C-alpha cells in the first residue's frame, strides 16, 4: 500500500483557508473503478480509497505511517506568501503607475 501525505490547498470555491492547516494521509488506489452495467455508476472494490486521515503536523503523519508499516511519499506544497499592503499605498507619491482620476 502506498500512501500520500500532503497539505490540502483551498479550492477555487472558497474564500477562506479552513482545513488547509492540517496534513492529510490518503491511500493510492489499487485498481481502476469499473462501470456498473445496471446503474452506469463507477464502482470499486478498493475500500482504502475512502480512508482519509488528518494530522496536526507532517511529522505526526509520517510517524503514523512508519508505525503502521505504510509506504508513503510526501507532497510538499508551496507556502503562502503574504505581501503586506495598506489602503494608504494607493495614494503614495512613489506609485509605479500614476493615479488615473
N, C-alpha and C positions, 0 to 999 in steps of 0.2 A: 504494500500500500504506500502510495506516495501522497504526501500532503503538502499544501501550500500555506505558508504563513505570510500574511500581508496586512497592511493597514488600509481599510476601505477609503475611497475618495467620496466626496459628496457628489450626488447626482446633479444633473442639469435642472431637475425639477425642484431642488432645494435651494433656499437662500441661506440657511444656517448650516452649521457643521456638526450637527448632532450625530453621534455614533462614529465619528471619524477619529476619536481619540483612543479607541481600543484596537487590539490586534486580533485577527481572525485566523483560525486554523480550519481549512476546508480540505476535504479529500478529493483527489483526482478521480474522474470517472473511470471505471474499469471496462465498461462496454458501451456501445452506442445504443441510444434509445431506439426501440423498434415500434413501428406503427401498428396500432391495434386494428385488425381488419374490420371489426364490428363498429367501433365508435370513431375510428380515424384519429384517435389521440396518440400521443407518444407515451410509451410505457417502457419501464426499465426494471430489471431485477436487482440492480445495484442499490442497496439501501444506504450505503455510506454517502451517497450524493446528498442526502438530506441532513447529514450531520454537519453542523457549523458551530464551532466552539469559539468563544470570545475570551480574551485575556486582557489584563490591565497593561502588561508590558510585553515586549518582544522576548525578553529573557524568560518570562514565565511560560510563554507558548513553546519556546524551544526546550525548556526543561520538561514540560509535559510530554512533548513528542519523544524526547530522548528516554524518559522514564517508561513510556508505553511501548518503546521499540518501533516507532513510526519513522520511516524515512521522510524527510521534509526538505523543502527549499524555501528560502526567504526571498520574497519580492519586495525590495526596498523601494519606497516611493519618494517623490521629491517633497522636501519640506516647504511649507507655506512661508513665503517671504512677504512681510507686511511693510509697505513703504508709507511711513507716517506723513500725513498731509493735513493741513488745516484749511479752513474756508478762506482765511486771510491770504493764502498763497495765490488765490485767483486774482488779487488786486495788487500784487507786489510789482515794483517797477522793473525787476530783472526777469520778467517772464520770457520764455522762449518765443512765444507768439504774442503780438500786442493785443490789447483789449479791443474788441471789434465794435462795441457800441456804447 
